[in-house]
Amino acid sequence: MSRTLKYALLIAAVALLAWVPLAMQSDTGKIHGAITDEHGPVVKASLEIRNVMSGMVLHAQSDATGQYRLESVPQGRYSFWVQAPAHDSVWIREVIVEQGRTTRRDIRLGSSPSDPLPTGE
């Protein structure tokens, strides 16, 4: 085998090995954000994130600082349903997730009344 052919095969093998990790990357992105109200961070708010095309549902919860994070989210269009005790629920119609990017979506919740509504009696 000639020396030129050996080098050509070596270069092809190295190029192939460098390409494999790139080919294995999936079409995912990330969603990060903060959930707050008029007093600051909302702890343990629950999020239901639904892909509007496939119907796939993901769940997340805000941490002690009101932050939530979703990693490895397939790219696409999502709607959010956010709930927390003593707060009004929020529906967000559309959030776009793009491959290799982090989508930041902060959410502000309003407080729901602590007293029940009058019944009219």
Phi, psi and omega in degrees: 000131183288157181298320180297319180294319178300315179295321179296318178294320178298315179296319179296319179295317179296317178298320179295316179296325178287331183282328185303311179300324178294321180290333182278348178294135179269169181274071183236162174222194181229154173233125177230155176179180179234144175246123183226167169226193184294346181258352181130210184296145174255119183271141176060034170287140180259140179239133170246119184247121186240128174289121186289342180267313186266338184084359179300137183243134174241153179234148176212167178218142178286148182270194184294343178254009180082003182274146171228154182215135172234123180253157176054049178269123179303139181300148179153191179256134183231151168246151182243142169236118186242131181224148173206145179303140179067020178228153172288142176286153180231135173247129177247119189295317186212129172227129183263131175247126181248151181303129175072008183241157175256122177266124179260125178221101176275146185229132178249124179260147173262154179279140175268154182298142180278337179268143176295155179292146178296147183267350178088013180275000000 
